[in-house]
Amino acid sequence: MSIEIYYFSGTGNSLYVAKELCKMIPDSKLIPIVGVLDNEEIMTKGEAVGFVFPIYFTTVPVPVRKFLEKLKIDSAKYTFSVATRLGTFSVANVCVNRILRKKGINLDSQFVLNMASNSPTGLKPGKGDEDWIKKINKEKVLQLESEVQAKLNIIKKAILGREKILPKVIFNPFSAVLERIMYIITGNTKTQINFYTDSTCTGCGICEQVCLAKKIKMHEKKPVWQKEVDCYYCYACFNFCPMQSILVKNKYTKKTGRYFHPDVTAVEISGQKQKDA
Ligand SMILES: Cc1cc2nc3c(=O)[nH]c(=O)nc-3n(C[C@H](O)[C@H](O)[C@H](O)COP(=O)(O)O)c2cc1C
């Protein structure tokens, strides 16, 4: 009766959700997607298998979909997905379904949770709010998450009861077409984000630790984003920098907001890279 919860998380929202589910569901186990991604074969062992991940650019982050494409999921008699997001329209569920259907699997339950955004242009608490970083605190996040807590209980019950909870519109031609378009566009992982550090960088190396793609290497106490390594676009480096020294050229300044989930640490984020964690 074991339950495997595979997760991917750049700034902790999805990890928080995965951890909460693991606490609430007996005989469940957390497995970081990044830690198994390079395995030749990824084979599930759980009788129930779930996926928790953030939505990027309306769809599934590229490392998550690579993982799903590689996954051998024969052990699962029940499957579910939980996507966390800021709250835009999304085709992530369409994408997960399409990949799994090719393996003869139909997701039994799909959930979406709106949470505080890790994107500096995020709409919560206010669009373009330059003071965002000062206003957001643990209390505010928990307030935003009272809805998340309520939904987590519904998700827990659904998983324990092996219930089928699917979006009302299962097939929508517009979403199906958009999903394919986004799949192609976001598949171009060569796009470089122009990260750089200002003079306040202390060379602490937290950015290198939390970089899930292993793109950052410290050189002479400064982070270097290696061009030949694809970015996962998780913004962990940007959001976890304790000095807010990491900026994006012509886009994000020192004043734009930073966010990571208050109940998740940089060590937990970097822990996703451990094999067999
Ligand atoms: C590159 C990027 C793209 C994003 N795109 C979307 C989006 O299309 N829709 C949305 O609602 N949220 C979007 N978000 C917000 C995240 O989905 C949201 O903050 C999520 O909970 C982060 O999860 P994590 O903390 O586990 O990484 C995006 C975030 C990033 C970094």
The ligand as an SDF file (V2000), in Angstrom:
LIG
                    3D

 31 33  0  0  0  0  0  0  0  0999 V2000
   10.0780   30.5490  -14.7710 C   0  0  0  0  0  0  0  0  0  0  0  0
    8.7720   30.5910  -14.0420 C   0  0  0  0  0  0  0  0  0  0  0  0
    7.5820   30.5740  -14.7430 C   0  0  0  0  0  0  0  0  0  0  0  0
    6.3500   30.5900  -14.0700 C   0  0  0  0  0  0  0  0  0  0  0  0
    5.2080   30.5280  -14.7970 N   0  0  0  0  0  0  0  0  0  0  0  0
    4.0170   30.4980  -14.1730 C   0  0  0  0  0  0  0  0  0  0  0  0
    2.7950   30.3980  -14.9220 C   0  0  0  0  0  0  0  0  0  0  0  0
    2.8000   30.2990  -16.1480 O   0  0  0  0  0  0  0  0  0  0  0  0
    1.6320   30.4130  -14.2280 N   0  0  0  0  0  0  0  0  0  0  0  0
    1.5660   30.5130  -12.8660 C   0  0  0  0  0  0  0  0  0  0  0  0
    0.4630   30.5260  -12.3250 O   0  0  0  0  0  0  0  0  0  0  0  0
    2.7130   30.5800  -12.1210 N   0  0  0  0  0  0  0  0  0  0  0  0
    3.9150   30.5860  -12.7410 C   0  0  0  0  0  0  0  0  0  0  0  0
    5.0900   30.6530  -12.0080 N   0  0  0  0  0  0  0  0  0  0  0  0
    5.0010   30.6940  -10.5390 C   0  0  0  0  0  0  0  0  0  0  0  0
    5.2700   29.3030   -9.9150 C   0  0  0  0  0  0  0  0  0  0  0  0
    4.5280   28.2950  -10.5680 O   0  0  0  0  0  0  0  0  0  0  0  0
    4.8850   29.2660   -8.4390 C   0  0  0  0  0  0  0  0  0  0  0  0
    5.4770   30.2940   -7.7110 O   0  0  0  0  0  0  0  0  0  0  0  0
    5.2350   27.8950   -7.8380 C   0  0  0  0  0  0  0  0  0  0  0  0
    4.4590   27.6650   -6.6840 O   0  0  0  0  0  0  0  0  0  0  0  0
    6.7130   27.7720   -7.4820 C   0  0  0  0  0  0  0  0  0  0  0  0
    6.9480   26.4930   -6.9670 O   0  0  0  0  0  0  0  0  0  0  0  0
    8.2870   26.0870   -6.2250 P   0  0  0  0  0  0  0  0  0  0  0  0
    8.4340   27.0720   -5.0680 O   0  0  0  0  0  0  0  0  0  0  0  0
    8.0510   24.7190   -5.7380 O   0  0  0  0  0  0  0  0  0  0  0  0
    9.4090   26.2100   -7.1830 O   0  0  0  0  0  0  0  0  0  0  0  0
    6.3130   30.6510  -12.6420 C   0  0  0  0  0  0  0  0  0  0  0  0
    7.5220   30.6720  -11.9380 C   0  0  0  0  0  0  0  0  0  0  0  0
    8.7410   30.6510  -12.6170 C   0  0  0  0  0  0  0  0  0  0  0  0
   10.0220   30.6650  -11.8380 C   0  0  0  0  0  0  0  0  0  0  0  0
  1  2  1  0
  2  3  1  0
  2 30  2  0
  3  4  2  0
  4  5  1  0
  4 28  1  0
  5  6  2  0
  6  7  1  0
  6 13  1  0
  7  8  2  0
  7  9  1  0
  9 10  1  0
 10 11  2  0
 10 12  1  0
 12 13  2  0
 13 14  1  0
 14 15  1  0
 14 28  1  0
 15 16  1  0
 16 17  1  0
 16 18  1  0
 18 19  1  0
 18 20  1  0
 20 21  1  0
 20 22  1  0
 22 23  1  0
 23 24  1  0
 24 25  2  0
 24 26  1  0
 24 27  1  0
 28 29  2  0
 29 30  1  0
 30 31  1  0
M  END
$$$$
